[in-house]
């Protein structure tokens, strides 16, 4: 059985796995970036408080 694009069931399954893995990697990267931003923000706030005392 083929899809309307002429893709075999194996090709469809492989594409789906690739897309799901790509989403997982992107989500992990976004979470890592948010964590880095939070750490940087906290560090800057801490330095600012130290300088004001």
C-alpha positions, 0 to 999 in steps of 0.5 A: 500500500502506498500513500498518495505521494507514492510513499511505501508504508516503510517510508511513511514509518521512517519519516514519522520516526524522524519527525518525532525524534526531531521534535524531541531534540528541538524540545530538549534544545529549547529547554536547555536554552531556557535553563541557560537564560534563567541561570544568566538572569539569576547570575546578573541579578546576584551580581547587581545585588552584590554591587549595590551593597 
